[in-house]
Amino acid sequence: IHLTESPASITSVAATIVLPGAGPSCLYLSVRVDEGGHLDWQPEPVVSVAESRHQQRADIELAGGATLRWHECLVLGRTGERPGSITICKLLGSISIATLDKAKISSSVRLVST
């Protein structure tokens, strides 16, 4: 995703259901927000069903003055079911999340156990 016009809001139509398979499923996102831009990322939940293995990675680059709001909801299993496994990695260029300017990015991940 390369955001050149701003602001933008990206959502999804429905939840992502992670099913078991021969190997792990993988979602890779590369996001760049140009100078002065703003991206609001709010997809529907990711549901990790029993015995599924899922890897999710986002490489994020914010140009000068760009801002980002990133929200994810991870649902650990369906009702009455054990969860699968999810590995999530977010890379913000070479900037450490611990030292990021809070005015530049807000991020949240919500875990829901069924």
C-alpha positions, 0 to 999 in steps of 0.5 A, a space after each residue: 500500500 502506498 498512500 499518496 493522497 490523504 487522509 485514507 481509511 482502510 477496512 475489510 469487508 469481513 473477518 479473516 478466518 485462519 484455517 489449518 493447513 499443511 503449513 502456516 498461512 502468511 499475510 505480508 503488508 508493505 505500507 508507505 505513507 507519504 509526507 504529511 499523509 495519514 492512514 487509518 487502518 482498521 480491518 475486521 478481526 482475524 480469527 485463529 481457529 484450532 490447529 491453524 498457524 498464521 504469520 502476519 507481518 507489516 513493514 511500515 514507512 512513514 515520511 516526514 509529518 505522516 501519521 498512522 492509526 493502526 488497530 487490530 483485533 485477534 480472536 483466539 479460537 471460535 466459541 468452545 474451540 482452542 485457538 491456533 497460533 498467530 505470530 505478528 511482527 510490525 516493523 516501522 522502518 528503522 525506528 524503535 516502537 519504544 522511542 516513536 513520537 506518540 503524535 506520529 503513530 497510535 497502534 492497538 491490538 486487542 485479543 479476544 478469547 472465546 
